[in-house]
Amino acid sequence: MRIFFNNIIFFVNILKDRQIIITSDGSKSIYIPKWEETYHSRHGAITEAYHVFIEMGLKKCIQKELKIAEIGLGTGLNCLITFLENKQLNKKISYTAYEAFPITEVEANKLNYMEVLQAEKYQSIYERIHQSDWGKPVSLDENFSLLKKKEKFQDINDQSCFHLIYFDAFAPRVQPELWTLEIMQKMYKALVPNGIFVTYSAKGSVRRNLQEAGFEVKKLPGPPGKREMLFARKK
Ligand SMILES: C[S@@+](CC[C@H](N)C(=O)[O-])C[C@H]1O[C@@H](n2cnc3c(N)ncnc32)[C@H](O)[C@@H]1O
């Protein structure tokens, strides 16, 4: 119990000096000075999110009814663009977002995604992503339901639940404990057979942990500023 609380206090201290930054495509992100780590690529937050999670993840799924898990809701950008993209795809999406250390409403209000995406008419959707209660599913529209779970990734124990996982934890450099074989085994278990796992990282140790967990792993071209990213499928 004591270790758990020490861990939380450690993390809250790390996150407390978060700053809003502007990335190369004009979209904003959050920077953690103590870790020299950002929530998204400095080469473009929206550009990276579209490439890794929409182009290489969502668009590779053929199911009409899709269950997606996001590992690290953070700014809500991935959830927002999945919702917007689904206006064209017209799937029935159930989106489960895990996050243990949510950003504040003040921070969310400083981000400029609606403006950069020219999606101002969906402003209320972005607000609901942040304001909806934890643990209670909400319908963002007739095709998209969101369930936010305030849980540590280490505690995820879902089995055969998801068709697609967006794995968007902080980099292995700062949080190696979230990229271990044990976590990748949890991700494997959480997916249905043939389920897809995508992440921006292409690190060799992550690829090997995914393979050891049972995934078939491919390197795909990465977003601007990154040569490669990882795409994995549950065998
Ligand atoms: C790279 S950021 C997420 C980026 C997010 N997908 C976005 O678009 O803004 C990683 C997220 O993981 C959360 N996080 C870090 N460690 C965690 C843990 N052990 N359990 C749950 N959430 C964690 C952080 O609070 C942060 O929001």
The ligand as a Tripos MOL2 file, in Angstrom:
@<TRIPOS>MOLECULE
LIG
   27    29     1     0     0
SMALL
NO_CHARGES

@<TRIPOS>ATOM
      1 C1          2.0990    9.8680  -24.0320 C.3       1 LIG1
      2 S1          0.8680   10.3400  -22.8790 S.3       1 LIG1
      3 C2         -0.6670   10.0340  -23.6480 C.3       1 LIG1
      4 C3         -0.9200   10.6850  -24.8990 C.3       1 LIG1
      5 C4         -2.3930   10.6270  -25.2480 C.3       1 LIG1
      6 N1         -2.7360    9.4360  -25.9610 N.3       1 LIG1
      7 C5         -2.7530   11.8870  -25.9690 C.2       1 LIG1
      8 O1         -3.1440   11.8140  -27.1480 O.co2     1 LIG1
      9 O2         -2.6390   12.9270  -25.3560 O.co2     1 LIG1
     10 C6          0.8630    8.9400  -21.7450 C.3       1 LIG1
     11 C7         -0.2970    8.9490  -20.7650 C.3       1 LIG1
     12 O3         -0.1750    7.8270  -19.9000 O.3       1 LIG1
     13 C8         -0.5490    8.2230  -18.5710 C.3       1 LIG1
     14 N2          0.1320    7.3000  -17.6440 N.ar      1 LIG1
     15 C9          1.4510    7.2620  -17.3440 C.ar      1 LIG1
     16 N3          1.7270    6.2240  -16.5300 N.ar      1 LIG1
     17 C10         0.5630    5.5770  -16.3560 C.ar      1 LIG1
     18 C11         0.2060    4.3840  -15.6530 C.ar      1 LIG1
     19 N4          1.1220    3.6740  -14.9960 N.pl3     1 LIG1
     20 N5         -1.0740    3.9950  -15.6780 N.ar      1 LIG1
     21 C12        -2.0110    4.7240  -16.3360 C.ar      1 LIG1
     22 N6         -1.7570    5.8670  -17.0110 N.ar      1 LIG1
     23 C13        -0.4630    6.2700  -17.0370 C.ar      1 LIG1
     24 C14        -0.0750    9.6530  -18.4690 C.3       1 LIG1
     25 O4         -0.7830   10.3570  -17.4870 O.3       1 LIG1
     26 C15        -0.3320   10.1790  -19.8790 C.3       1 LIG1
     27 O5         -1.6020   10.7650  -19.9960 O.3       1 LIG1
@<TRIPOS>BOND
     1     1     2 1
     2     2     3 1
     3     2    10 1
     4     3     4 1
     5     4     5 1
     6     5     6 1
     7     5     7 1
     8     7     8 2
     9     7     9 1
    10    10    11 1
    11    11    12 1
    12    11    26 1
    13    12    13 1
    14    13    14 1
    15    13    24 1
    16    14    15 ar
    17    14    23 ar
    18    15    16 ar
    19    16    17 ar
    20    17    18 ar
    21    17    23 ar
    22    18    19 1
    23    18    20 ar
    24    20    21 ar
    25    21    22 ar
    26    22    23 ar
    27    24    25 1
    28    24    26 1
    29    26    27 1
@<TRIPOS>SUBSTRUCTURE
     1 LIG1         1 GROUP 0 **** ****
